[in-house]
Amino acid sequence: MTKPLGYYCAVTPGDGSFLDELQERYGSTFEKLTKLQKLYILKLLTTNLLNAEVTTKGSMPANQEVDEIASTVQSINQRLTIGEHLSLADAIVNQLKHHRG
């Protein structure tokens, strides 16, 4: 069972926030969105987070960090099954939420 948006974000039904609008439109667990729509939103969110981090660090240091994991990224594409992608994404999201650095 999926937890409602309010479990993860500061949203109160009827508060008029954008998160409240999303919840009203798509349901508190986003049950009205298709898998493709959820993945597209996830892509947008991760792109925005990545861009914000690059802006904070600067392009040169960010490029160096990305270069350090180039072989890992290639291995993910070659060796990780598509069924394992979401689990790895979940693990990384939890690391980002609960750990600094």
Secondary structure, 3 states (H helix, E strand, C coil): CCCCHHHHCCCCCCCCCHHHHHHHHHCCCCCCCCHHHHHHHHHHHHHHHHHHHHHHHCHHHHHHHHHHCHHHHHHHHHHCCHHHHHHHHHHHHHHHHHCCC
